Amino acid sequence: MSDFPELNPVVHGRLRLALLSLLSAVEGAEFTWLRAKTDATDGNLGAQLLKLEDAGYVTVEKKFVLRKPRTLYRITKIGRQALTEYVKALKQLLGPAI
């Protein structure tokens, strides 16, 4: 089993992987957009984004626009690198199957 690459457990979660993938394709995304794209509940989405933030994979910016709260998430350089390494490890794990 030691020949197999380690998959980053922070990235490996289905919703966290989806969030990093979405954020890697945009400059930034609002919480509401991420919720719509992932069909996640507010609580689950918030918890998974917090895990990514704690790992340093995303940044969060909270502010008010016309008295309405706006939360913007961005993938960090470290988060982009973690996603790239995860995909590379997954390809290595799957081998010629892909």
Order of alpha helices (4+ residues) and beta strands (2+ residues): alpha-alpha-beta-alpha-alpha-beta-beta-alpha
